[in-house]
Amino acid sequence: MQLRRVVVTGMGVLTPIGNNLSAFLSALQTGQSGAGLITHFDTTKFKTKIACEIKGFDISEFYDRKEAKRFDVFAQYAMVAADEAVRNANFNDTLNKDRVGVIFSSGIGGLRMIEEEYSQYYKGDGTPRFSPFFIPKIISDIAAGQISMKYGYRGPNFSPVAACASSTIAIIEAVQLIQLGKADVIIAGGAEATITEGAIGGFNSMKALSERNDSPETASRPYDKDRDGFVMGEGAGALVIEAYEHAMARGATIHGEIIGTGLSADAYHLTAPHPDGLGAKIVMREVLRESGLQATDVDYINTHGTSTPLGDNSELKAIIDIFGDHAYALNISSTKSMTGHLLGAAGAVEAIACLLAMEHSFIPPTINHVTPDSDIDPRLNLTLNVAQHREINTALSNTFGFGGHNAAVLMRKMK
């Protein structure tokens, strides 16, 4: 069986550094930070008081407020990003909706709704007065279902959940189904809205979040000696994944081709990465094997790079092991230094960052780097603080999640 080529023909984002593609692109090029003091709730008693929140977002600009109340915030974000992706793909009236799917993920789902409903319950007299929308609003797959219902897409529809690797796995599932001829087009991505008391408190208890409250905009600092944890982000990213021949037949604009995918497990620890980056090495090796490319063919790696002491170093060790001397010739950066960590939405947003970088010939920077870490090889080009001009033909996006889940996609510029 001949596997079909797979391309990206549409993109949409809602991020802490831009509520649409053009704003997101500008922020990536100029190295803007999306971090600030948390406004979603009172942080007085919390150790972490900062996050990368969506700014200037009003759901009533997109949906009637009565209708919007049926969605948890994460699903609202998903719908808005998917809408931009669909418009960006510029579908025509001949689209066979039986052959269009939606695979949209979330690492946690409707956490805000869970917290609100239980809070009301425990403040009451014990009488269960839960919203009839409670269950549909909290389940992670509801974003995929809502997107399909809006557009009438009747193809494969589900939500992979694998912590912070979730939306990269959504992309991979879309690629594989299209390769096998199970669909012609799939809207793939992820959304997350976890800047809540429970999420911030829970990650605080794990010592995972930065507590640089006096300087939020510099708190996410991957690879810096003084990094002290990640900064929580929120938002969504959506990609229109399409069979190459289907895209060509309708005259679509192609943003890039997905030529390699990889999945692996650390099989090591509940939350910590393997210290030698074993799972990361496996997933990158598999991406190269599937693509048929050599390590020297890769120009840019958008790393998982969360700004945690263990995670940043283990991934860079894995890159050096897999890419050898070429590790010093390619560009590496972490866009989480700008967006914060969008958890289940991170992979989709970062894949879009790679596609934009290829289209516009620049490397997004790793901002907020001040003090070199002596444990990081200084020969690596981590694209520190300012964007760099570079022609990019191939870009790799890595995402790793609690539980040891690893996923990566390799993309190529269309000639």
RODO-2510 file (C-alpha; in nm, 4 decimals, decimal comma):
residues 415
     n   res          X          Y          Z
     1     m     0,0000     0,0000     0,0000
     2     q     0,1329     0,3405    -0,0998
     3     l     0,1072     0,5867     0,1885
     4     r    -0,0210     0,9293     0,0893
     5     r     0,1794     1,2471     0,1374
     6     v     0,0407     1,4781     0,4063
     7     v     0,0527     1,8583     0,4163
     8     v    -0,0697     2,1486     0,6291
     9     t    -0,3105     2,3834     0,4516
    10     g    -0,4570     2,5825     0,7400
    11     m    -0,3486     2,7181     1,0783
    12     g    -0,5146     2,8999     1,3652
    13     v    -0,3981     3,0098     1,7105
    14     l    -0,5119     3,1732     2,0297
    15     t    -0,2066     3,2334     2,2492
    16     p    -0,0744     3,4552     2,5288
    17     i     0,1348     3,6424     2,2689
    18     g    -0,1247     3,6754     1,9952
    19     n    -0,4905     3,5958     1,9407
    20     n    -0,4487     3,5186     1,5705
    21     l    -0,1792     3,4095     1,3270
    22     s    -0,0538     3,7537     1,2314
    23     a    -0,0198     3,8714     1,5931
    24     f     0,1446     3,5433     1,6922
    25     l     0,3943     3,5701     1,4064
    26     s     0,4867     3,9270     1,4999
    27     a     0,5427     3,8305     1,8642
    28     l     0,7633     3,5357     1,7662
    29     q     0,9746     3,7588     1,5435
    30     t     1,0218     4,0272     1,8085
    31     g     1,0601     3,8021     2,1113
    32     q     0,7628     3,9150     2,3190
    33     s     0,6790     3,7660     2,6571
    34     g     0,3184     3,6754     2,7324
    35     a     0,3669     3,6533     3,1088
    36     g     0,2129     3,8747     3,3742
    37     l     0,0383     3,8647     3,7087
    38     i    -0,2582     3,6258     3,7191
    39     t    -0,5941     3,7995     3,6818
    40     h    -0,8205     3,4929     3,6641
    41     f    -0,8327     3,4475     4,0435
    42     d    -0,6963     3,5867     4,3713
    43     t    -0,3384     3,4633     4,4150
    44     t    -0,2770     3,6178     4,7576
    45     k    -0,2084     3,2837     4,9262
    46     f    -0,0396     3,1159     4,6292
    47     k     0,3367     3,0799     4,5874
    48     t     0,3090     3,1437     4,2133
    49     k     0,1225     3,4585     4,1151
    50     i     0,2188     3,4717     3,7473
    51     a     0,1112     3,3034     3,4242
    52     c     0,0814     3,3577     3,0509
    53     e    -0,2873     3,4441     3,0142
    54     i    -0,4846     3,5106     2,6969
    55     k    -0,5348     3,8859     2,6658
    56     g    -0,8266     4,0821     2,5268
    57     f    -1,0342     3,7741     2,4563
    58     d    -1,4118     3,8142     2,4472
    59     i    -1,6050     3,5040     2,3464
    60     s    -1,9055     3,7192     2,2530
    61     e    -1,7065     3,8373     1,9495
    62     f    -1,7330     3,4814     1,8189
    63     y    -2,0401     3,3241     1,9791
    64     d    -2,3632     3,4313     2,1401
    65     r    -2,3055     3,4332     2,5167
    66     k    -2,5899     3,1886     2,5795
    67     e    -2,4342     2,9443     2,3345
    68     a    -2,0847     3,0032     2,4741
    69     k    -2,1999     2,9040     2,8249
    70     r    -2,2289     2,5487     2,6945
    71     f    -1,8491     2,5364     2,6495
    72     d    -1,5788     2,5300     2,9138
    73     v    -1,3148     2,7927     2,8405
    74     f    -1,0779     2,5350     2,6891
    75     a    -1,3433     2,4431     2,4322
    76     q    -1,4071     2,8103     2,3587
    77     y    -1,0375     2,8481     2,2826
    78     a    -1,0474     2,5389     2,0613
    79     m    -1,3439     2,6649     1,8606
    80     v    -1,1815     3,0027     1,7961
    81     a    -0,8478     2,8536     1,6846
    82     a    -1,0214     2,5966     1,4650
    83     d    -1,2310     2,8695     1,3038
    84     e    -0,9180     3,0601     1,2004
    85     a    -0,7593     2,7395     1,0686
    86     v    -1,0651     2,6547     0,8593
    87     r    -1,0775     3,0079     0,7161
    88     n    -0,7034     2,9952     0,6503
    89     a    -0,7484     2,6693     0,4580
    90     n    -0,9987     2,8382     0,2246
    91     f    -1,2164     2,5339     0,1559
    92     n    -1,4479     2,5359    -0,1451
    93     d    -1,8063     2,4127    -0,1691
    94     t    -1,7057     2,0729    -0,3079
    95     l    -1,5526     1,9503     0,0190
    96     n    -1,6815     1,6017     0,1037
    97     k    -1,7589     1,6378     0,4739
    98     d    -1,7807     1,2617     0,5180
    99     r    -1,4058     1,2613     0,4525
   100     v    -1,3174     1,5427     0,6952
   101     g    -1,2332     1,4571     1,0563
   102     v    -1,1485     1,6396     1,3768
   103     i    -0,8857     1,5176     1,6229
   104     f    -0,8568     1,7785     1,8958
   105     s    -0,6939     1,7198     2,2313
   106     s    -0,6604     1,8637     2,5781
   107     g    -0,4301     1,7416     2,8486
   108     i    -0,6755     1,8205     3,1282
   109     g    -1,0047     1,9347     2,9750
   110     g    -1,2658     2,1418     3,1567
   111     l    -1,0808     2,2005     3,4809
   112     r    -1,2298     2,5451     3,5383
   113     m    -1,5830     2,4038     3,5154
   114     i    -1,4928     2,1227     3,7564
   115     e    -1,3630     2,3691     4,0128
   116     e    -1,6629     2,6006     3,9799
   117     e    -1,9235     2,3254     4,0068
   118     y    -1,7646     2,1516     4,3057
   119     s    -1,7077     2,4840     4,4788
   120     q    -2,0793     2,5644     4,4522
   121     y    -2,1705     2,2170     4,5728
   122     y    -1,9518     2,2265     4,8835
   123     k    -2,0672     2,5774     4,9715
   124     g    -2,4299     2,4620     4,9630
   125     d    -2,6363     2,2360     5,1840
   126     g    -2,5327     1,9154     5,0114
   127     t    -2,8146     1,9192     4,7592
   128     p    -2,6715     1,8277     4,4167
   129     r    -2,7465     2,1212     4,1892
   130     f    -2,5021     2,0521     3,9092
   131     s    -2,5414     2,2093     3,5677
   132     p    -2,6873     1,9783     3,3007
   133     f    -2,3864     2,0854     3,0936
   134     f    -2,1369     1,9847     3,3644
   135     i    -2,0295     1,6522     3,2148
   136     p    -2,0289     1,7619     2,8469
   137     k    -1,8262     2,0706     2,9401
   138     i    -1,5482     1,8903     3,1272
   139     i    -1,4660     1,5928     2,9033
   140     s    -1,1538     1,6398     2,6927
   141     d    -1,3105     1,5112     2,3716
   142     i    -1,5880     1,7703     2,3675
   143     a    -1,3802     2,0233     2,1731
   144     a    -1,3435     1,7757     1,8863
   145     g    -1,7155     1,7057     1,8994
   146     q    -1,8138     2,0725     1,9041
   147     i    -1,5875     2,1562     1,6084
   148     s    -1,7307     1,8705     1,4036
   149     m    -2,0861     1,9771     1,4846
   150     k    -2,0221     2,3386     1,3861
   151     y    -1,8913     2,2495     1,0403
   152     g    -2,0693     1,9195     0,9805
   153     y    -1,7454     1,7196     0,9536
   154     r    -1,8369     1,3520     0,9795
   155     g    -1,4964     1,1846     0,9502
   156     p    -1,2838     1,0402     1,2350
   157     n    -1,3475     1,2315     1,5568
   158     f    -1,1743     1,1864     1,8929
   159     s    -0,9289     1,3301     2,1444
   160     p    -0,5949     1,1722     2,2385
   161     v    -0,4874     1,2548     2,5941
   162     a    -0,1207     1,2281     2,6892
   163     a    -0,0503     1,5267     2,9135
   164     c     0,1715     1,7856     2,7428
   165     a     0,2274     1,5639     2,4376
   166     s    -0,1464     1,5508     2,3612
   167     s    -0,1782     1,7882     2,0664
   168     t     0,1346     1,6600     1,8941
   169     i    -0,0207     1,3143     1,9150
   170     a    -0,3407     1,4609     1,7667
   171     i    -0,1337     1,5786     1,4700
   172     i     0,0339     1,2391     1,4395
   173     e    -0,2995     1,0550     1,4492
   174     a    -0,4298     1,2865     1,1764
   175     v    -0,1240     1,2229     0,9609
   176     q    -0,1525     0,8460     0,9929
   177     l    -0,5255     0,8339     0,9158
   178     i    -0,4763     1,0450     0,6047
   179     q    -0,1757     0,8385     0,4961
   180     l    -0,3945     0,5279     0,5190
   181     g    -0,6791     0,6855     0,3223
   182     k    -0,9228     0,6957     0,6155
   183     a    -0,9821     1,0684     0,5602
   184     d    -0,8801     1,3450     0,3184
   185     v    -0,8714     1,6318     0,5679
   186     i    -0,8475     1,6435     0,9486
   187     i    -0,8589     1,9455     1,1799
   188     a    -0,6000     1,8628     1,4448
   189     g    -0,4783     2,0491     1,7495
   190     g    -0,5234     2,1105     2,1173
   191     a    -0,6588     2,3557     2,3725
   192     e    -0,5979     2,4200     2,7404
   193     a    -0,7385     2,6581     3,0024
   194     t    -0,5722     2,5623     3,3293
   195     i    -0,4825     2,8923     3,4902
   196     t    -0,7026     2,8023     3,7870
   197     e    -0,6615     2,7658     4,1609
   198     g    -0,6366     2,3872     4,1356
   199     a    -0,3810     2,3808     3,8570
   200     i    -0,1558     2,6516     3,9984
   201     g    -0,1811     2,5056     4,3479
   202     g    -0,1196     2,1529     4,2251
   203     f     0,1820     2,2377     4,0133
   204     n     0,3145     2,4541     4,2977
   205     s     0,3038     2,1573     4,5315
   206     m     0,5204     1,9690     4,2814
   207     k     0,7728     2,2565     4,2720
   208     a     0,7189     2,2717     3,8950
   209     l     0,6255     2,6398     3,8523
   210     s     0,8424     2,9489     3,8539
   211     e     0,7981     3,1764     4,1550
   212     r     0,9666     3,4775     3,9941
   213     n     0,6637     3,6891     4,0832
   214     d     0,8505     4,0199     4,0881
   215     s     0,9430     3,9884     3,7201
   216     p     0,6797     3,7826     3,5360
   217     e     0,7987     3,8703     3,1855
   218     t     1,1423     3,7171     3,2551
   219     a     1,0245     3,4140     3,4517
   220     s     1,0173     3,1629     3,1656
   221     r     1,3862     3,1286     3,0899
   222     p     1,4796     2,7957     2,9330
   223     y     1,8497     2,7063     2,9516
   224     d     1,9326     2,9914     3,1908
   225     k     2,1287     2,8925     3,5002
   226     d     1,8690     3,0548     3,7257
   227     r     1,5552     2,8996     3,5778
   228     d     1,3198     2,7853     3,8512
   229     g     1,0299     2,6155     3,6737
   230     f     0,7807     2,6712     3,3964
   231     v     0,5214     2,9454     3,3574
   232     m     0,1657     2,8231     3,3007
   233     g     0,0102     2,9230     2,9703
   234     e    -0,3321     2,8842     2,8098
   235     g    -0,4767     2,8871     2,4598
   236     a    -0,5169     2,6712     2,1526
   237     g    -0,3605     2,5771     1,8218
   238     a    -0,5323     2,4182     1,5223
   239     l    -0,3915     2,2801     1,1966
   240     v    -0,5711     2,1665     0,8845
   241     i    -0,3944     1,8416     0,7909
   242     e    -0,4667     1,7306     0,4350
   243     a    -0,3708     1,4722     0,1761
   244     y    -0,1297     1,6318    -0,0708
   245     e    -0,3219     1,5320    -0,3818
   246     h    -0,6475     1,6534    -0,2285
   247     a    -0,4900     1,9895    -0,1493
   248     m    -0,3442     2,0218    -0,4968
   249     a    -0,6767     1,9348    -0,6605
   250     r    -0,8511     2,2233    -0,4881
   251     g    -0,5638     2,4699    -0,5367
   252     a    -0,4868     2,5075    -0,1669
   253     t    -0,1976     2,7071    -0,0242
   254     i     0,0400     2,4617     0,1410
   255     h     0,2244     2,5787     0,4524
   256     g     0,4450     2,2722     0,4815
   257     e     0,4620     1,8937     0,4560
   258     i     0,4717     1,6595     0,7551
   259     i     0,7348     1,4016     0,6677
   260     g     0,8141     1,2288     0,9954
   261     t     0,6441     1,1414     1,3226
   262     g     0,7604     0,9699     1,6368
   263     l     0,6221     0,8373     1,9640
   264     s     0,7972     0,6854     2,2642
   265     a     0,7865     0,6424     2,6405
   266     d     1,0535     0,7159     2,8990
   267     a     0,9302     0,4253     3,1176
   268     y     1,1155     0,5975     3,3980
   269     h     0,9292     0,8315     3,6363
   270     l     0,5866     0,9815     3,7066
   271     t     0,6903     1,3407     3,6321
   272     a     1,0664     1,3609     3,5791
   273     p     1,2293     1,3022     3,2390
   274     h     1,4893     1,0334     3,1924
   275     p     1,8158     1,2063     3,2942
   276     d     1,9908     1,0978     2,9745
   277     g     1,6919     1,1832     2,7563
   278     l     1,6400     0,8196     2,6583
   279     g     1,2774     0,8614     2,5480
   280     a     1,3615     1,1839     2,3671
   281     k     1,6385     1,0059     2,1766
   282     i     1,4048     0,7257     2,0736
   283     v     1,1388     0,9654     1,9450
   284     m     1,3835     1,1782     1,7452
   285     r     1,5493     0,8706     1,5989
   286     e     1,2080     0,7437     1,4881
   287     v     1,1188     1,0775     1,3257
   288     l     1,4366     1,0669     1,1182
   289     r     1,3852     0,7018     1,0261
   290     e     1,0311     0,7597     0,9051
   291     s     1,1219     1,0721     0,7080
   292     g     1,4153     0,9065     0,5346
   293     l     1,6296     1,2121     0,6104
   294     q     1,9710     1,2300     0,7677
   295     a     2,0326     1,4183     1,0908
   296     t     2,2268     1,6745     0,8878
   297     d     1,9116     1,7613     0,6926
   298     v     1,7425     1,9208     0,9948
   299     d     1,7756     2,2991     1,0249
   300     y     1,5756     2,3873     1,3365
   301     i     1,4470     2,2173     1,6508
   302     n     1,1683     2,3730     1,8546
   303     t     1,2369     2,2013     2,1843
   304     h     1,0017     2,1044     2,4634
   305     g     1,2183     2,3457     2,6666
   306     t     0,9892     2,4209     2,9604
   307     s     1,2418     2,6114     3,1759
   308     t     1,2835     2,3342     3,4320
   309     p     1,6319     2,2355     3,5522
   310     l     1,6006     1,8642     3,4699
   311     g     1,3937     1,8749     3,1524
   312     d     1,5951     2,1322     2,9596
   313     n     1,9254     1,9548     3,0125
   314     s     1,8050     1,6027     2,9354
   315     e     1,6538     1,7109     2,6019
   316     l     1,9723     1,8886     2,4947
   317     k     2,1765     1,5797     2,5838
   318     a     1,9456     1,3746     2,3645
   319     i     1,9837     1,6195     2,0746
   320     i     2,3623     1,5992     2,0930
   321     d     2,3502     1,2191     2,1012
   322     i     2,1165     1,1955     1,8004
   323     f     2,2542     1,4770     1,5857
   324     g     2,6236     1,4519     1,6736
   325     d     2,8368     1,7357     1,5375
   326     h     2,5369     1,8666     1,3424
   327     a     2,3786     1,9628     1,6759
   328     y     2,6119     2,2632     1,6702
   329     a     2,5173     2,3656     1,3171
   330     l     2,1392     2,3692     1,3553
   331     n     1,9308     2,6227     1,5481
   332     i     1,7516     2,5310     1,8689
   333     s     1,4966     2,7404     2,0561
   334     s     1,2137     2,7195     2,3058
   335     t     0,9118     2,9324     2,2217
   336     k     0,7779     2,8519     2,5710
   337     s     1,0065     3,1324     2,6837
   338     m     0,7441     3,3590     2,5213
   339     t     0,4140     3,1689     2,5388
   340     g     0,4643     2,9856     2,8650
   341     h     0,3697     2,6183     2,8768
   342     l     0,0293     2,5519     2,7187
   343     l     0,0298     2,1902     2,8404
   344     g    -0,1943     1,9862     2,6071
   345     a    -0,2044     2,2695     2,3516
   346     a     0,1725     2,3213     2,3427
   347     g     0,2521     2,0806     2,0590
   348     a     0,0021     2,2285     1,8140
   349     v     0,1049     2,5869     1,8877
   350     e     0,4738     2,4995     1,8554
   351     a     0,4215     2,3081     1,5304
   352     i     0,2566     2,6228     1,3939
   353     a     0,5548     2,8265     1,5174
   354     c     0,7808     2,5948     1,3145
   355     l     0,5670     2,6328     1,0018
   356     l     0,5664     3,0122     1,0347
   357     a     0,9429     3,0079     1,0867
   358     m     0,9893     2,8089     0,7644
   359     e     0,7572     3,0364     0,5685
   360     h     0,9214     3,3577     0,6908
   361     s     1,2848     3,2398     0,7183
   362     f     1,3551     3,3158     1,0832
   363     i     1,4292     3,1302     1,4057
   364     p     1,2074     3,2324     1,6986
   365     p     1,4273     3,3223     1,9940
   366     t     1,4695     3,1735     2,3386
   367     i     1,4164     3,4927     2,5366
   368     n     1,5136     3,5809     2,8949
   369     h     1,8570     3,4210     2,8853
   370     v     2,0948     3,6004     3,1224
   371     t     2,3323     3,3545     3,2878
   372     p     2,4807     3,0535     3,1060
   373     d     2,4305     2,7121     3,2636
   374     s     2,7677     2,5380     3,2966
   375     d     2,5961     2,2017     3,2418
   376     i     2,4800     2,3049     2,8916
   377     d     2,7231     2,2728     2,6005
   378     p     2,8094     2,6323     2,4995
   379     r     2,8570     2,5271     2,1366
   380     l     2,4807     2,4801     2,0927
   381     n     2,3026     2,7637     1,9117
   382     l     2,0058     2,8170     2,1423
   383     t     1,8974     3,1321     1,9528
   384     l     1,9268     3,3399     2,2660
   385     n     1,7192     3,6538     2,3204
   386     v     1,6743     3,7687     1,9596
   387     a     1,5388     3,5998     1,6480
   388     q     1,7886     3,4938     1,3824
   389     h     1,7409     3,5039     1,0055
   390     r     1,7816     3,1612     0,8487
   391     e     1,6417     2,9693     0,5558
   392     i     1,4684     2,6673     0,7055
   393     n     1,3878     2,3657     0,4927
   394     t     1,3134     2,1233     0,7764
   395     a     1,1965     2,1856     1,1327
   396     l     1,1460     1,9417     1,4198
   397     s     0,8995     1,9993     1,7051
   398     n     0,9402     1,8025     2,0303
   399     t     0,6794     1,7654     2,3053
   400     f     0,7051     1,5550     2,6194
   401     g     0,4506     1,4914     2,8946
   402     f     0,4145     1,3707     3,2519
   403     g     0,3991     0,9933     3,2540
   404     g     0,6950     0,9800     3,0154
   405     h     0,4970     1,0422     2,6949
   406     n     0,7116     1,1701     2,4077
   407     a     0,5992     1,2866     2,0640
   408     a     0,7652     1,4687     1,7755
   409     v     0,6850     1,5796     1,4212
   410     l     0,9230     1,6733     1,1421
   411     m     0,8050     1,9249     0,8832
   412     r     0,9473     2,0295     0,5476
   413     k     0,9022     2,3437     0,3423
   414     m     0,7220     2,2837     0,0150
   415     k     0,9398     2,3615    -0,2856
***
